[in-house]
Amino acid sequence: MQTSVTFKNLDPSDHLKSYVSSKLDRMDKLLDNPAEAQVVLSVEKIRHIAEIRVTGDRLNIVCREKSNDMYSSIDLALDKLEKQIKKQKAKIKNHRQGGRGEDRSPEPAAMPSGDESPEEAPGANVIVQNLEYKPMDVEEAIMQMDLISDNFLVFRNARTNQINVLYRRNDGDLGLIQPLG
């Protein structure tokens, strides 16, 4: 890993530089591709701050730690960096695995029927229900809302030709959601 170490309000030390470089070389085994690390070591009053930026292929991680000792700040920052790298790799791995077994082609545009059973979306706690909506006036939608037991009704407003949602409020009255414009 290519490493650059910068010192702020601190005398440059070869020992600190080699300490950071050797620790970052151990992190290199976690990375798939070559990466570049920029380390800034600084002192503000009594706080010793270590900031590490790792950039590489699809990877941009920044971690910053403060303590009373520069070596412990570096170790804490490297621990945080290791956790972030592992988390990022797991995220990429899960994303790649999720797309392999599924067909990602878009569904044909067909008018779904309202009597289809709700289905659960993969990987989430969201129930997807396809609705059929038809053009009608707001007054007709209010009459429809009295006939059905659902808490909402999706319809195309016959006057504006836009999708509207009529919903039953907690106080028993009805509310209307319509887009601007």
C-alpha positions as CSV (number, residue, x, y, z in Angstrom):
1,M,0.0,0.0,0.0
2,Q,1.3,3.4,-0.9
3,T,1.4,5.5,2.2
4,S,2.1,9.2,2.8
5,V,2.4,10.5,6.3
6,T,2.0,14.2,7.2
7,F,2.8,15.8,10.5
8,K,0.9,18.8,11.9
9,N,2.1,20.7,15.0
10,L,4.4,17.7,15.6
11,D,8.1,17.1,14.8
12,P,8.5,14.5,12.0
13,S,9.6,11.2,13.3
14,D,10.9,8.3,11.3
15,H,9.8,5.9,14.0
16,L,6.1,7.1,13.8
17,K,6.3,6.9,10.0
18,S,7.6,3.3,10.0
19,Y,5.1,2.3,12.7
20,V,2.2,3.6,10.6
21,S,3.5,2.1,7.4
22,S,4.0,-1.4,9.0
23,K,0.5,-1.3,10.4
24,L,-1.0,-0.2,7.1
25,D,0.9,-3.0,5.3
26,R,-1.0,-5.5,7.4
27,M,-4.3,-3.9,6.3
28,D,-3.2,-4.4,2.7
29,K,-4.2,-8.1,2.9
30,L,-7.8,-7.1,3.5
31,L,-8.0,-5.1,0.3
32,D,-8.5,-6.7,-3.1
33,N,-6.9,-4.0,-5.2
34,P,-4.0,-1.6,-4.5
35,A,-4.9,1.4,-2.4
36,E,-3.4,4.6,-1.3
37,A,-3.3,5.8,2.3
38,Q,-2.9,9.3,3.5
39,V,-2.1,9.6,7.2
40,V,-2.2,12.9,9.0
41,L,-0.8,12.9,12.5
42,S,-1.4,16.1,14.5
43,V,-1.3,17.5,18.0
44,E,-3.9,20.0,19.4
45,K,-3.2,21.1,23.0
46,I,-3.1,17.7,24.7
47,R,-5.0,15.7,22.1
48,H,-3.0,13.5,19.7
49,I,-5.1,13.0,16.5
50,A,-4.6,10.3,13.8
51,E,-6.5,10.7,10.6
52,I,-6.3,8.0,8.0
53,R,-7.7,8.2,4.4
54,V,-7.7,5.1,2.3
55,T,-8.7,5.4,-1.4
56,G,-8.7,2.8,-4.0
57,D,-10.9,1.0,-6.5
58,R,-14.5,1.5,-5.3
59,L,-13.2,2.4,-1.8
60,N,-13.0,5.7,0.0
61,I,-12.7,5.4,3.8
62,V,-11.8,8.1,6.3
63,C,-11.3,7.4,10.0
64,R,-10.1,9.8,12.7
65,E,-9.3,9.1,16.4
66,K,-8.1,11.2,19.3
67,S,-6.3,10.2,22.5
68,N,-3.6,11.3,24.9
69,D,-0.9,9.2,23.2
70,M,-0.1,9.2,19.4
71,Y,0.5,5.5,19.3
72,S,-2.9,4.7,20.8
73,S,-4.6,7.2,18.4
74,I,-3.0,5.4,15.5
75,D,-4.0,1.9,16.9
76,L,-7.6,3.1,17.5
77,A,-7.8,4.6,14.0
78,L,-6.5,1.4,12.4
79,D,-9.0,-0.7,14.3
80,K,-11.8,1.6,13.1
81,L,-10.3,1.4,9.5
82,E,-10.3,-2.4,9.7
83,K,-13.9,-2.6,10.7
84,Q,-14.9,-0.2,7.9
85,I,-13.0,-2.2,5.3
86,K,-14.6,-5.4,6.4
87,K,-18.0,-3.8,6.4
88,Q,-17.5,-2.3,2.9
89,K,-16.3,-5.7,1.6
90,A,-19.3,-7.5,3.1
91,K,-21.6,-4.8,1.5
92,I,-20.1,-5.3,-1.9
93,K,-20.2,-9.1,-1.5
94,N,-23.9,-9.1,-0.5
95,H,-24.7,-6.7,-3.4
96,R,-23.0,-9.0,-5.9
97,Q,-24.6,-12.1,-4.6
98,G,-28.1,-10.6,-4.6
99,G,-28.0,-9.9,-8.3
100,R,-26.7,-13.2,-9.6
101,G,-29.8,-15.5,-9.2
102,E,-32.4,-12.9,-10.2
103,D,-33.5,-11.9,-13.6
104,R,-33.2,-8.1,-13.7
105,S,-35.2,-7.6,-16.9
106,P,-38.1,-5.2,-16.4
107,E,-41.6,-6.6,-16.1
108,P,-43.9,-6.1,-19.1
109,A,-46.2,-3.1,-18.7
110,A,-49.5,-4.6,-18.1
111,M,-52.5,-3.4,-16.1
112,P,-52.5,-5.4,-12.9
113,S,-55.7,-6.6,-11.5
114,G,-56.8,-5.5,-8.0
115,D,-57.7,-9.0,-6.8
116,E,-54.1,-10.3,-6.8
117,S,-52.8,-11.5,-3.5
118,P,-50.2,-9.3,-1.8
119,E,-46.7,-10.6,-2.1
120,E,-43.6,-10.0,0.0
121,A,-40.7,-8.1,-1.6
122,P,-37.4,-10.0,-1.4
123,G,-35.0,-9.0,1.3
124,A,-37.4,-6.5,3.0
125,N,-40.4,-6.4,5.3
126,V,-42.5,-4.6,2.7
127,I,-45.7,-6.1,1.3
128,V,-46.3,-5.2,-2.4
129,Q,-49.9,-5.0,-3.5
130,N,-50.7,-4.2,-7.1
131,L,-53.7,-1.9,-7.5
132,E,-56.0,-1.2,-10.4
133,Y,-57.1,2.4,-10.7
134,K,-59.6,4.0,-13.1
135,P,-60.5,7.5,-14.1
136,M,-63.2,9.1,-11.8
137,D,-64.2,12.4,-10.2
138,V,-63.3,13.1,-6.6
139,E,-67.0,12.8,-5.7
140,E,-67.2,9.4,-7.2
141,A,-64.1,8.4,-5.4
142,I,-65.7,9.5,-2.1
143,M,-68.7,7.2,-2.8
144,Q,-66.3,4.3,-3.7
145,M,-64.4,4.9,-0.4
146,D,-67.7,4.5,1.5
147,L,-68.3,1.1,-0.2
148,I,-64.8,-0.4,0.4
149,S,-63.1,-1.3,3.7
150,D,-59.6,-0.2,2.7
151,N,-58.1,2.9,4.2
152,F,-57.1,4.4,0.9
153,L,-58.2,4.5,-2.8
154,V,-55.9,5.2,-5.7
155,F,-57.6,6.7,-8.7
156,R,-57.0,8.8,-11.8
157,N,-58.7,12.2,-11.5
158,A,-60.9,12.5,-14.6
159,R,-60.6,16.3,-14.5
160,T,-56.8,16.6,-14.2
161,N,-55.8,13.2,-15.6
162,Q,-53.4,12.7,-12.7
163,I,-53.1,10.0,-10.1
164,N,-54.7,10.9,-6.7
165,V,-55.0,9.1,-3.4
166,L,-58.1,9.4,-1.2
167,Y,-57.4,8.1,2.3
168,R,-59.3,7.7,5.5
169,R,-57.9,9.8,8.4
170,N,-57.7,8.7,12.0
171,D,-60.5,11.1,12.9
172,G,-62.8,9.4,10.4
173,D,-62.7,12.2,7.8
174,L,-61.2,11.7,4.3
175,G,-58.0,13.2,2.9
176,L,-57.0,13.7,-0.7
177,I,-53.4,13.6,-2.0
178,Q,-52.9,15.1,-5.4
179,P,-49.7,16.1,-7.2
180,L,-48.8,19.7,-7.9
181,G,-48.9,21.1,-11.4
